[in-house]
Amino acid sequence: MSRGRAGVDGVPRRPRLLVISLVLALVVLACTAAAGRSAAGGVAAPAPAPGAATTPSYAVGLRVLHFVDRSRTIVLADGRRVPRTLTTLVRYPAVGTPGQYDLPDAPALTGGGPFPLIVFGHGFAVTPAIYSRLLQSWARAGFVVAAPVFPLGSAGAPGGPDEADVINQPADMSFVITSLLALSGASPGSGPLAALIDPARVAVAGHSDGAETALAVAYSRRFRDPRVRASVILSGAMMSGIGGYTFTAGGPALLAMQGTADTFNEPRYTYAYFARARRPKYLLRLIGAEHLPPYTSEQPQLSIVERVSTAFLEQYLPRTGATTPLSASLGLPAALASLTSDP
């Protein structure tokens, strides 16, 4: 979550309150404990709430990988400089019973692939654990979903989270893409993720500071990664100090999501980059929703987020014969959500 950085696209934001950080820390601990219990033996996925996506379901495996970028470093509290290490939670379609998720180190379902890749960035001072249900929903739908823990922006960062490091996170995200494509590019059978990922179908996604990170990877002049074909930006904004943005015809498809009652990353930040983006682009307004709950636990908003984002990803990173167009057929409840589209 952003906390009064000097500016997003040059516009100051309200400082965060300490109580918010304490509440989030408690939520992270609870979510981490739950994730640990599920990883211990695999758990049946919760029943979809009304309006949830009904795409084909896979069993979901979970691997924890450690990628070390020796070309860049962080400074620890004791002054030591060490390489940037990105501990990454990777969920993927796995051998198993559909409806089971977070099966630890389960064999990948390589016979059904290769699958599209989504790299997800978490918000400030939390970890990917808090977004587990959303990430599981994408993996169940047939995507490889990688969620790195940012070295200095996460809840467990050495010396405490440092939001100034957000400017280094776009390179983290691209490094994770490179690392996973290298593992997938190995000869079939030579590694747990060999031949699992389609390098032509890559998306980035994120929430809050992670959304700013993903937006920069998809569209900024400095960090644009040409391998990215689509982006899902949850309560994001343009980042300052990176040379600006270039939204060009033929660029990555955009799905922006924004709670209308979000007082942390206010709607105007989302509306600003959405207005500049070129088609295809979509904006999902979550009526009355705040900053974090609709992407983590609040129902039926979370199921709406799952349904719309999965349909978007299937449309722009399509599997053969498995495209679900974004349209009024999604049946969004008008009191809770509205979708603006420019395909």
C-alpha positions in Angstrom: 0.0 0.0 0.0 1.4 3.4 -0.8 2.1 5.6 2.2 2.5 9.2 1.2 5.3 8.9 -1.3 6.4 12.2 -2.7 4.1 11.6 -5.7 2.5 9.3 -8.1 2.8 10.9 -11.5 3.8 14.1 -9.6 0.7 14.2 -7.4 1.1 13.8 -3.7 -1.1 11.3 -1.9 -2.5 11.2 1.7 -0.1 9.6 4.3 -1.2 6.2 5.7 -2.1 5.8 9.3 0.0 3.5 11.6 -3.2 1.7 12.6 -3.7 0.6 9.0 -0.2 -1.0 8.9 -0.9 -2.8 12.2 -4.2 -4.2 10.9 -2.6 -5.3 7.7 0.2 -7.0 9.6 -2.4 -9.1 11.5 -4.2 -10.0 8.3 -1.0 -11.0 6.7 -0.1 -13.3 9.6 -3.6 -14.9 9.4 -3.4 -15.4 5.7 0.2 -16.8 5.9 -0.9 -19.3 8.5 -3.8 -20.4 6.3 -1.6 -20.7 3.3 0.8 -22.8 5.3 -2.0 -25.1 6.4 -3.2 -25.6 2.8 0.4 -26.2 1.5 0.8 -28.9 4.0 -1.4 -31.3 2.1 -3.6 -29.5 -0.3 -7.1 -28.3 0.5 -10.4 -28.4 -1.4 -11.0 -25.0 -3.0 -13.9 -23.0 -1.4 -17.2 -23.1 -3.3 -17.5 -20.2 -5.7 -19.7 -17.4 -4.5 -22.7 -16.4 -6.7 -21.3 -14.8 -9.9 -17.9 -16.4 -9.7 -16.1 -17.6 -12.8 -17.1 -21.0 -14.2 -14.2 -21.7 -16.4 -12.6 -25.2 -16.6 -11.0 -26.1 -13.3 -7.6 -27.6 -12.7 -5.9 -28.9 -9.6 -3.4 -26.3 -8.4 0.2 -27.0 -7.4 2.4 -24.7 -5.4 6.1 -24.3 -5.5 8.3 -21.8 -3.7 11.3 -20.8 -5.8 14.2 -18.5 -5.0 15.5 -16.3 -7.8 18.7 -14.4 -7.2 19.4 -11.3 -9.4 23.2 -10.9 -8.9 23.2 -7.8 -11.2 21.4 -5.8 -8.5 21.6 -5.5 -4.7 19.9 -4.4 -1.6 21.5 -3.0 1.6 20.7 -4.7 4.8 20.2 -3.0 8.2 23.7 -3.9 9.2 25.1 -2.2 6.1 25.9 -5.4 4.1 25.1 -5.3 0.4 23.6 -8.5 -0.9 22.0 -9.6 -4.3 18.3 -9.1 -4.7 16.6 -12.4 -3.9 13.0 -12.8 -5.1 11.3 -15.6 -3.2 8.4 -16.5 -5.6 5.2 -18.4 -5.0 4.3 -20.2 -8.2 0.9 -21.8 -8.7 0.2 -23.9 -11.7 -2.2 -26.5 -13.2 -1.1 -29.7 -11.6 -1.7 -33.4 -11.6 -4.5 -34.0 -9.2 -8.2 -33.7 -8.6 -9.8 -30.5 -9.9 -10.8 -28.3 -7.0 -7.7 -29.1 -5.0 -5.3 -26.2 -4.6 -1.9 -25.4 -3.2 -0.7 -29.0 -3.5 3.0 -28.7 -2.4 5.4 -29.5 -5.3 2.7 -31.4 -7.2 3.8 -32.6 -10.7 2.8 -30.0 -13.3 0.1 -30.9 -15.8 2.5 -30.5 -18.7 0.2 -32.6 -21.0 -2.4 -29.8 -20.9 0.0 -27.0 -21.6 1.8 -24.9 -22.3 -0.1 -22.4 -20.2 -0.1 -18.6 -20.1 2.0 -16.9 -17.4 0.8 -14.1 -15.0 3.3 -12.4 -12.7 1.6 -10.7 -9.8 2.9 -7.8 -7.6 1.7 -7.5 -4.0 1.0 -4.2 -2.2 3.3 -2.4 0.2 4.1 -3.9 3.6 2.2 -7.2 2.9 3.0 -10.5 1.1 1.4 -12.5 -1.7 -0.4 -14.6 0.9 -3.1 -12.1 1.4 -4.2 -12.4 -2.2 -4.2 -16.3 -2.2 -7.8 -16.8 -3.2 -7.5 -14.5 -6.3 -4.2 -16.1 -7.4 -5.7 -19.6 -6.9 -8.7 -18.7 -9.0 -6.4 -17.8 -12.0 -4.3 -21.0 -11.6 -7.5 -23.1 -11.4 -8.6 -21.5 -14.7 -5.4 -22.7 -16.4 -2.7 -20.1 -15.8 0.7 -20.3 -14.2 0.7 -17.6 -11.6 3.9 -16.3 -10.1 3.9 -13.9 -7.1 7.3 -12.7 -6.0 7.9 -11.2 -2.5 9.6 -7.9 -3.2 12.9 -7.7 -1.2 12.3 -4.3 0.5 8.6 -3.7 -0.1 7.1 -6.7 1.8 6.0 -7.2 5.4 9.1 -9.1 6.3 11.7 -6.8 4.6 15.0 -6.5 6.6 14.9 -3.4 8.7 11.2 -2.9 7.9 9.4 -2.2 4.6 10.9 0.7 2.5 8.4 2.1 0.0 11.1 4.1 -1.8 12.3 0.7 -3.2 9.1 0.5 -5.4 11.1 2.0 -8.3 13.2 -1.2 -8.3 10.2 -3.5 -8.4 9.5 -3.3 -12.2 13.0 -4.8 -12.9 12.1 -7.5 -10.2 9.0 -8.4 -12.1 10.8 -8.7 -15.5 13.6 -10.8 -13.8 10.9 -13.2 -12.6 9.5 -13.5 -16.1 13.0 -14.2 -17.4 13.7 -16.8 -14.7 10.4 -18.7 -15.2 10.7 -18.7 -19.0 14.2 -20.2 -18.6 12.9 -23.0 -16.4 10.1 -23.7 -18.7 12.4 -23.7 -21.7 14.3 -26.6 -20.4 13.9 -30.0 -22.2 10.6 -31.8 -21.2 11.2 -33.9 -18.1 14.3 -32.1 -17.1 12.7 -29.9 -14.4 9.5 -29.4 -12.5 8.3 -26.5 -14.7 9.9 -27.7 -18.0 7.6 -26.9 -21.1 4.9 -25.5 -18.8 4.8 -21.9 -19.9 3.9 -20.4 -23.3 6.4 -17.5 -23.7 4.0 -15.8 -26.2 1.3 -15.4 -23.6 2.6 -13.4 -20.6 0.6 -11.0 -18.4 1.5 -8.8 -15.4 -0.9 -7.9 -12.6 -0.7 -6.3 -9.2 -2.4 -4.4 -6.4 -1.6 -1.0 -5.1 2.2 -0.5 -5.2 2.3 -3.9 -7.0 -0.2 -2.4 -9.5 2.1 0.6 -10.1 4.9 -1.9 -10.6 2.9 -3.9 -13.2 1.7 -0.8 -14.9 5.3 0.3 -15.3 6.3 -3.1 -16.8 3.5 -2.9 -19.3 3.6 0.7 -20.4 6.5 2.8 -19.0 9.3 4.1 -21.2 12.0 2.9 -18.8 10.7 -0.5 -17.8 8.4 -1.6 -20.6 8.8 -5.4 -21.1 7.9 -6.3 -24.7 7.0 -9.9 -23.7 3.9 -8.6 -21.8 0.7 -8.9 -23.8 -1.9 -8.0 -21.1 -2.1 -6.3 -17.7 -4.5 -6.4 -14.7 -4.1 -3.3 -12.6 -5.9 -3.3 -9.2 -6.1 0.1 -7.6 -3.0 1.3 -9.3 -1.4 4.6 -10.6 1.4 5.9 -12.7 4.8 5.9 -11.0 6.9 9.1 -11.0 10.6 9.2 -11.7 10.7 6.6 -14.5 10.6 8.7 -17.6 6.9 8.7 -18.2 4.6 6.3 -20.0 3.9 5.4 -23.6 0.5 4.0 -24.4 0.8 2.9 -28.1 -1.6 1.2 -30.5 -1.0 -2.5 -30.4 0.3 -2.4 -26.8 -0.7 -4.8 -24.0 -4.5 -5.1 -23.4 -5.5 -3.3 -20.1 -7.9 -4.3 -17.4 -8.1 -1.6 -14.7 -10.0 -2.2 -11.5 -10.9 0.5 -9.0 -13.0 0.7 -5.8 -15.0 3.9 -5.9 -14.6 4.4 -2.1 -10.8 3.8 -2.1 -9.2 6.6 -0.1 -5.6 5.1 -0.4 -5.2 5.0 -4.2 -8.0 7.3 -5.1 -10.1 6.7 -8.2 -8.7 9.7 -10.0 -5.3 8.0 -10.3 -6.8 5.0 -12.1 -9.0 7.3 -14.3 -5.9 9.3 -15.3 -3.9 6.4 -16.8 -7.1 4.7 -18.2 -7.9 7.9 -20.1 -4.4 7.8 -21.7 -4.4 4.1 -22.5 -5.1 2.9 -26.0 -7.6 0.1 -26.8 -8.1 -2.6 -26.0 -8.9 -1.4 -22.5 -11.5 -2.1 -19.8 -12.3 -0.4 -16.5 -14.2 -2.2 -13.8 -15.6 0.1 -11.1 -16.4 -1.6 -7.9 -19.2 0.5 -6.4 -18.6 1.4 -2.8 -15.5 -0.8 -2.5 -12.4 0.2 -0.6 -8.7 -0.4 -1.2 -7.8 -3.9 -0.2 -10.9 -6.0 0.7 -12.4 -6.6 -2.8 -9.1 -8.3 -3.9 -8.6 -10.4 -0.8 -11.8 -11.4 1.1 -14.8 -9.2 0.6 -17.8 -11.0 -1.1 -19.3 -10.8 -3.6 -16.8 -8.2 -4.8 -13.9 -10.7 -4.8 -15.9 -13.1 -7.0 -16.7 -10.3 -9.4 -13.0 -9.5 -9.6 -12.2 -13.2 -10.2 -14.8 -13.5 -12.9 -14.0 -10.4 -14.8 -10.2 -10.8 -14.6 -10.4 -14.4 -15.7 -12.6 -13.6 -18.7 -10.2 -10.8 -19.6 -7.1 -13.0 -19.4 -8.8 -15.8 -21.4 -9.7 -13.3 -24.1 -6.2 -11.8 -24.5 -4.0 -14.8 -23.6 -6.4 -17.3 -25.2 -6.2 -21.0 -25.1 -7.4 -22.8 -28.2 -11.2 -22.7 -28.2 -11.4 -21.2 -24.7 -12.2 -17.6 -25.1 -14.8 -15.9 -22.9 -15.5 -12.4 -24.3 -15.9 -9.5 -21.8 -19.4 -8.4 -22.3 -22.8 -7.8 -20.6 -23.1 -11.6 -20.5 -20.9 -11.5 -17.4 -24.1 -10.5 -15.6 -22.5 -8.0 -13.2 -24.8 -6.6 -10.5 -25.4 -3.0 -11.3 -25.4 -2.0 -7.7 -21.9 -3.4 -7.1 -20.0 -3.1 -10.4 -19.9 -1.4 -13.8 -17.6 -2.3 -16.7 -16.5 0.3 -19.3 -15.0 -1.4 -22.4 -13.1 -0.2 -25.5 -12.1 -3.4 -27.2 
